[in-house]
Each structure stands twice: as structure tokens, then as C-alpha cells.
Amino acid sequence: MDLPRLFPDVEWSVCVRDAATSEILVSEEPELVLRTASIGKLFLLIEIARQSEAGELDLGEELPRTDEDLVADSGLWHLMSRDTFTIDDLCWLIGGVSDNLATNVLVRRIGIEAVTATSTSLGFVRSALLDRVRDDRGLDDPWTLSAGSAEELSELMARLHRGDIVSPEASARVLRWIAANTDLSMVAATFGLDPLAHAEPDRGVTLINKTGTISTVRADVGIVATPAGEVAYAVVASWPDDAARDPRDRVLAEMAAIGAAIRRHVGA
């Protein structure tokens, strides 16, 4: 398996591995830590699944939104009239549309410290959720919402697939939440799947992924499974705010090309 040529004016962290064995199939700067936008929300979902399984959290608990939680951009809740949802509902909103308001309400309830403690205990030391979502990030705030390396994030996806994150039940719950993801614009674009329904086999392919997007980042982590093979991938691209020209079209094309290489590998 080979990677396409990646543009040098963009920082890349890429790692594709066999999901069953964790053998790395191909990589590019896999240990490079970059901003990962909404990818870090995975660690919030993992901590919620862990607390639920341990009997520390009731997924049916209703949580209200507050003025402090409100943020613009991704998600649906900020467009809706309802002021409360259950924890489980909020996890579906994060999994499906990466809802920022739902994220902030859950971070307020769960705490970044608890999320960090669990992700660290699972062996993830370069990848983390660092903060709540903010419209404006000040000097006293964490430098970004989340950061990580493709090496760790692809291993996270492989371990979720194998049921090795917290427990088989907790892993399966997290995968169910993110299986609702509607963003197939990056690595997943090449498979031609229904963006609203791709968690069940379609043309022999099952794809579950989580994406992250800000003005200078495109990130996609996921699992692709076919009868011929199972692959866990993480692809993160980051570029400076003052880039001479916006590289996102080229970045998306390169991410789709990585997806095409994965597709060939798994015989899809």
C-alpha cells in the first residue's frame, strides 16, 4: 500500500494500520502532533461510555444548555428550540453532526480532567481533548480544542474496533454513536457510500468515522471493513493561517486519494 504524494506546504500526520493486528501499513509523520479540531470529542464520548458502564453516570440524565455553552458553527442544537436533552441524545448529536453546543454541555457535566485521566490511562499521551469549544480563544485558554498524532488516533480506532477501549461494551457504544456521522467529505469520500447511512455493509463496505474541521485543519479517523480486510486510519492535515493560498481543495483531493489506496487494499 502506497500513499499519494502529499503537498509539502501542508503539515500531514498519516497512519493506516491493520485493524485486527495494529500492524502499520503505511504512514507519513505519524507521531507529529497537530490540531485535530473535533476529533478530540472521541475522548469525551469514551469517558461518558466508561462512566455509564461503571454506574457513575445515567445516560438518561437531562442536561440543559446555558448561555455560557452557546457557540456557533457545527451542529444542530443551536438551531433548535429545545433547551434540554439526555446525555445519550447529546452523544448522538456529537456522533452525527459533531455538535459543538452538545459538546460544551457535556464537558461542563463531565469535566476535561476526567476525560484526560481516562485517555491517559488508556495510553494516549499525545492525543487529547484539551478544552471546550470556544468562538474566541484567548491567551489564557488552551491553545486548541484538541490535538493528536495519526499514530495514536489510528490505534484508537483499531482498539475501538477490537473492543479494547475500556471494554467491548463501551467500545461498541462509542462506535454506535459515531456511526451516525454524516461527514464523508475526506478520506471516506472515495467509497461512494450514503453519508446518512453507512454503518451497515453497503457494496460489502462498512465505514465508521469521525471528522474534524476548522479553517486550517482537515482531519478524518475511521474504520473500513470488508470481507477482505479491516483497516484503521487517521489522516490529519494542518496549514498556517497566513498560507499564501487556501490549500483545502488540494488537501481534500489528497485525502480522497488516501481513501482510494485504502479501498484498493481492502478490495472494495
N, C-alpha and C positions, 0 to 999 in steps of 0.2 A: 504494500500500500504506500503510495507516494502523495505528498502534499503538492498543491499547485504553488507556483511562485507567489510569494507574499510581498506586497509593496513595502519598501524599506522606510517610507515616510510615516508609517503607522507602526505602533508597537503591538506585537502579537504575542499571545501566550496560547499555545495549542497543545492538546494531548488527546489522542484517541487510543483506547485500550480495549482489549477483550473483556467483556463484562463478566464473564464467568471466571476467568483466571486472573484478571487485572494486568495481564501482560500488555506492555505498551507497544502499540502497533506503529505509531508514528507520532512525532512531536516536533514542536518549534518553540524554544524558550519556555518549556513547560513550568519552570519554577519562578518565572517572572511574575511579580505581584503587580496587578493593575487594578484600577477601579472596575467594579463589576456591576454597578447600578443595582438593579433589583434582584440579581442572583442571590445576594445575601439573605433575602427573605426566606430562602430554603431553610436556613438555620433557625429562624423563628418558628417555622412550621414543624421542624424536628423537635424543638423544645416543647411545643404545645402537644405533639403526639406523645412525647415522653411523659409529661406531667399527667396527661389523660390516662395513660396506661398505668401509671403509678398510683392513681386515685387521688392525685393532688389538684386536679382541675376537672370541672364539669363542662364538657363541650356544649351543653345546653344553656350555660350561663349567658344571660343577655347583657351586652355591653353597650352603653350609649356613646355617641360621638359628642365631642365638646368643641368649642371654638378653637382651643389650642391644637386639636388634632387636625383641623382642616388644612388641606393642601390642594394645589391644583394638579392638573395633568392626569396621569394614568389611573384608570379605574372607572367605576360606575357609581359608587355610593355618593360621591359629592354631587351627582346629578339627580339623586333620588330624594324623595320626601321623608322616607322612614328614618327615624333617629336612633333606633337600636336594632342590633342583630345578635344572634347567638355567636359564640366563639366558633362553632363549626361553620356557620354561614360565612363568617369573616374569612376563615381559611379557604373556603371555596372561592370567595371573591379574589383573594390573593392568587390562588392557583389558576383561576380562569383568566383574570384580566390584570393581575399584578396591582391590585387596588391599593393606592397609597394611603387613603384615609383609613381603610381597614387595617393596614399595617401599623399606622400610628396608634390606633385604639388598642391593638393587641400588644404593641411594645409597651404602652402605658400600663397594661394589665400584667404582663409577664416580666418585663424588665430586661434591659440589654445585658445586665450582669448574669442573669440566669441563662440567657441564650449563649453567652460567651463561655460560661462554665461547662455547658454540655458539649458545645462544638470542640472545645479544647480537650475535654476528656475523651472524645471520640478520635482524637489525633490530628485535628485540623488546626494548625498553628499559623498558617499564612493566609487563611481564608476565613472571613468572619463578616457578620452584620455588626456595624460599628455604631449605628445611630438610628434615630427616627428619620423619616423623610422630612425635609425642610425646603420651603420655597427659596429661602436665602440662608446661606451657610456663613456664619461669622468666624472670626479668628479664634474664638474660644470653643467652637464646635469641632467635633471630629472632622477630619479632612475630607471624608466622603461617606456616603451611606453604607457601602460595603466594598470590600476588596478581596482579591484572591488570586490564586495561581491555577492554571489549567491542570497541572499535575494533581493537585488536591481535589479540584472540583470534578474532574473525570473519575477519580477514585470514589468521591462521594456518591456519584451516580451509579457506579458499579456496585458499591456496597448497598445502596438502597435497592437495587435490582436483585441482589442476592439475599436481601432481608437481614443485613448485617449492621444496620444503623438503629441502635437501641434494642430492637427486637424485630422478628419477622412481621408482627402485627403493626408496630409503629412504622416500620419502613413501608408496608403496604398502604397505610393510611396516608402518609405523605405523598406517595406516588399517585394515589387516587385523587388527592387534591390538585396536584399539578397536571394530571392527565387532562384536566379541563382547560388547559392553556390554549388560547386562541391565536397565539403569535407563531406562525410558521414562516416568518419572513427571512430567516437567516440560514443556518446550516440545514434546517428542516425543509427549506423551500424546494429542494431538488426532488423530494419524494412525491410531490403532487397529491398530497393527502387532503382530506376535508379538514380545514382549520377548526371547524366546530365539532368534529367527531373523529378522532384518530387514535383513541386509546384501545380500540378493538382492532384486530387484524383487518387490513384493507389491502387487497392485492398481495397478501402474505406478509405485510409490514405492520408492526406495532411501534409507534413512536410516542414517547413521553418526554417532554422537555420543559425547561424554564428559561426565559429570556430576560435580558436587562438592557435598557436603552436610556441614554441621556444624549445630549447634543454631541458629545465627544467619545461615546462608547457604544459598541455593539457587542453583546455577549450572549452566548447560547450554550446551554449544557443539557445533555439528554441521554436517552437510551434508545437505540434502534434494535429491534429484534425481528428476525425472520427464521424460518426453519433451517437456514444455512448458517446462521451465526448471530451473535449478540454483541453489540458494540456500545461502549460508554464513551461519550465525547464531551470535551469542553473547549470552546473557542472564544477567545476574548480579544477584541481589537480596541485600541485606545489611541487617540491623537490629540495634539495640543489645541487649546482654544484659538490660538493665533495661526493655525495652519494656513498656508498660502492659498489653498483652495480646499473646499469641503470634500473629503475623500469617501464619504459614506456610500456613494454608488459603487465605487470600486471595492470597498470593504464588503458590501453585501454580495457582490459578484464572487469575490474570493471565498466568502463563507459558503455560498451555494456550491462552489467548486469543491470545497472540502466535503460537503454533503454528498456530492456526486461520487467522490472517492469512497466514502463510507458505503454508499449504495452499491457500488461495484463489489466491494469487499463482502458484503452480506448477501450478494446475489439477488438484489431486489430489482 
